[in-house]
Amino acid sequence: MTEQLGFVLINPYSIRKMRTGGILSRLLRRPGLHLIGAELFSPSQKLVDEFSAAIAKDKTAKPKIRDLVVRYIRQSYSPNQDLEEPPRVLLLLFKGENAPDRLQEEVGKISSKSQGGETIRDTFGDYVKDGQGNVSYFEPAVLTFDSTQKVLDKLKIWAKYSGKDSGCIKKTKGASKKVEQTLVMLKPDNFRWPSSRVGTIIDHFSRAGLKMVAVKLVQMSVAMAEDFYHPVRVIFSERFEEVVEDKVKRGLANEFEFSLPAGVVKKVTQGIKEDYAENEFGKIIKFMTGLSPAEAKTAKEKKQLGTEKCLAIIYEGVDGVKKIRGILGATDPNKAAPATVRKEFGTTVMVNTAHASDSVKSAQREFKIIQMDQPNLKDIIENFKPSKRRK
């Protein structure tokens, strides 16, 4: 079977009501679907008009449902001066065999008879009619399309406005100095197999009461990861001196069957602590990219995208850095407080689920390194080449 593209739009109301995590949980747990792109849009009127017009032309859809969706998009996606913040729409791009059909099955049909929680719309959507059969309230929670041609036609529209209507939403003018933007990056261990884990973690962060202002699926290159974790590299040799000394003392004593003089241990420690620190740093780079620095020998190889993926999110709000780090927990999951993200999902100091900026200054530095202001959705769509997967 050939892999296809499919996408889901998480609607503005779902984002405002902090339902993004729950929706992601449902989508990412489904086998056979692979998240390959994510981008947060603040749609312009031009995007809204072009997108809604394309749906209005669809002769294969049921007229009543089609018209309902078109009206919904024009009302909910359009810029609105009366709102405190512009509508935000999160586009999630997937690939997989029969991706449009798989996504449609998980999302569910638009129907006033839906009930229970089998699909995303059953759980998060509403379609209410009054006694006369007129629609009194309609909120589909998400939008998706059930055929390859519909998907490609609509993706072309969103790709056209990628970078114009997306990227990092600027901090509100006149906002309090306590309003901060901070980075959260969900690490590769969250994407090793289909699960609801990513969505559950985002639900944890929603407790902070902050808003998402940018989302990007990132595949870090070795060069990018080395730059991103450079501050860690600087302190590793000092932090690990005691660790190296203990390893040397125990290792050599075991090998020679007697305790070595302190001066010898100290000399050996000083001789190898930098190499040990560099080796530990290399483990981080390989974990984040899928490649070790030693494997990327040339500048070109260092700039190649890695094989691992991370989900980067910029959150904004009062005391954003402190709130996010409080929910995330200590770097070492074994020392993290109960109910924190790292306590629940982390395993080691390195494989600890997520990164969060430790200051506003660090966040700004990290935004630049992973190019949060340069959306990559358009490139992913244009460079996608369907491939046949073996059964």
Secondary structure, DSSP 8 states (H G I E B T S, - for coil): -BEEEEEEEE-HHHHHTT-HHHHHHHHHTSTT-EEEEEEEE---HHHHHHHHHHHHT-TTS-HHHHHHHHHHHHHHTS--TTSSS---EEEEEEEEETHHHHHHHHH----TT--SSSSHHHHH-EEEE-TTS-EEEEE-SEEE-SSHHHHHHHHHHHHHTTTTSBS-----TT--TTEEEEEEEE-GGGGSSS-SHHHHHHHHHHTT--EEEEEEEE--BHHHHHHHTHHHHHHHHHHTHHHHHHHHHHHHHHHHTS---HHHHHHHHHHHHHHHHHHHHHHHHHHHHSS-TTT--SHHHHHSB-S--EEEEEEEEETHHHHHHHHH--SSTTTS-TTSHHHHH--SSSS-SEEE-SSHHHHHHHHHHTTTTS--HHHHHHH----B---
